Amino acid sequence: MRQTLSIGHPWIYRTQLHDEPNRESGSWVEVRAGNFSAIGLWDDEGAIAIRLFSRSLLPDARWLRARVQEAWLAREPLRRTETTAYRWLYGESEGVPGLTVDLYGPFAVIRSYASSLEGLVEPVSDALRAATPLQGIVWRRHRGEGSEEGNEHTSVDAGKVQLLWGQLPPEDLIVREHGLQFRANLLQGQKTGLFLDQRENRKLLAEYARGRSMLNCFAYTGAFGVYALRGGATTVTSCDLAAAAAEESRSNLLLNGYDPDAHPFMVTDCFDLLGEFVQRKRSFDMVVLDPPSFAHSRRQLPGALRAYGRLNTLGIQCVAPGGLLATASCTAQVGLDEFRSMLAGAAQAAGRRLIIIHEAGQPLDHPVAAHFPEGRYLKFVLTRVLPLV
């Protein structure tokens, strides 16, 4: 444990402790290991017993305000790109483990990953208001152990949304990404409203979309399709199991001047639809696979890799020769090398060759601290699909 702490890792697991402090959950504690010392927040419930915040200073309101301001200044390049929705504060990577803040226009969403962090929510809310004018701040509480093994994609109970300050965001709130418009339901949507971490990858795909037909699987609000149409895609076929996603996608197409009737949305299981397309030998010039997390702990890793393998094998078989497969994983437990290896196996199973032409992780607003590799969860790989030779 001492070696991990010495490089700044912010977590101490319960299994690493010799004795547990006789303190209430959410209390500040001092950690000592040899010459190392730090101040952390005690949690008496989850697998992570202590989240470390500072090497010397007690994290008070002034300290938290400094962390929020640092993160605000780091996002300045984004604010010059006609983008009004992004992650403002990325937890462990920016010194406030267990908390994230997403900004949607004039509304901020604080998300906490453990009950021990609840005492920080109000001072963080005050720090947000000090940094920029806002109309409202809401808090989406954790459900279960949200931070185990770096899994950032954890369910949030929509019933636990609390107004902290100002006014509640409207259900039809409109935000911008690189000049495109999207509806963001901050009270009932998945994550905190939109999947902000794929923003730059959506923009990249637009550059490859001209003259191509696209199949967008796990489409959610249809954002990949909207970007593709702006890039000149001929048609976009979308699929998601959630019925509400079809209406959200339709709204986003209309917002950006596209006819939703010209771009079908199928409410069904994406695995089933891909299997059907394979049987019918239906293909597309570009296929996008952006599934939810398939594993929330290392124990689930083998099953996750099997699911990714099956999904990508089907997806590859639906790509026209010379077409593109854009595939992603938000499963923190799957590393990039494992993801590449899975893709190689999927290509062989599909009887195709895959040529990787672009790889990406997370964008500017989801930075990864060198001392916290678990913060890098997103893998995005763009490939060209070719016949075997």
Secondary structure as UniProt FT lines:
FT   HELIX           2..6
FT   TURN            7..8
FT   STRAND          11..13
FT   HELIX           14..16
FT   TURN            25..26
FT   STRAND          28..33
FT   TURN            34..35
FT   STRAND          36..42
FT   STRAND          48..54
FT   HELIX           61..74
FT   TURN            75..77
FT   HELIX           78..80
FT   TURN            81..82
FT   STRAND          85..90
FT   HELIX           91..94
FT   TURN            97..98
FT   STRAND          99..104
FT   TURN            105..106
FT   STRAND          107..112
FT   HELIX           115..117
FT   HELIX           118..131
FT   STRAND          136..142
FT   HELIX           148..150
FT   STRAND          156..166
FT   TURN            171..172
FT   STRAND          174..177
FT   TURN            178..179
FT   STRAND          180..183
FT   TURN            186..188
FT   TURN            191..192
FT   HELIX           196..198
FT   HELIX           199..206
FT   TURN            207..208
FT   TURN            210..211
FT   STRAND          213..217
FT   TURN            220..222
FT   HELIX           223..230
FT   TURN            231..232
FT   STRAND          235..240
FT   HELIX           243..255
FT   TURN            256..257
FT   HELIX           260..262
FT   STRAND          265..267
FT   HELIX           270..280
FT   STRAND          284..289
FT   HELIX           298..300
FT   HELIX           301..317
FT   STRAND          319..329
FT   TURN            332..333
FT   HELIX           336..350
FT   STRAND          352..360
FT   TURN            364..365
FT   TURN            370..371
FT   HELIX           373..375
FT   STRAND          379..387
//
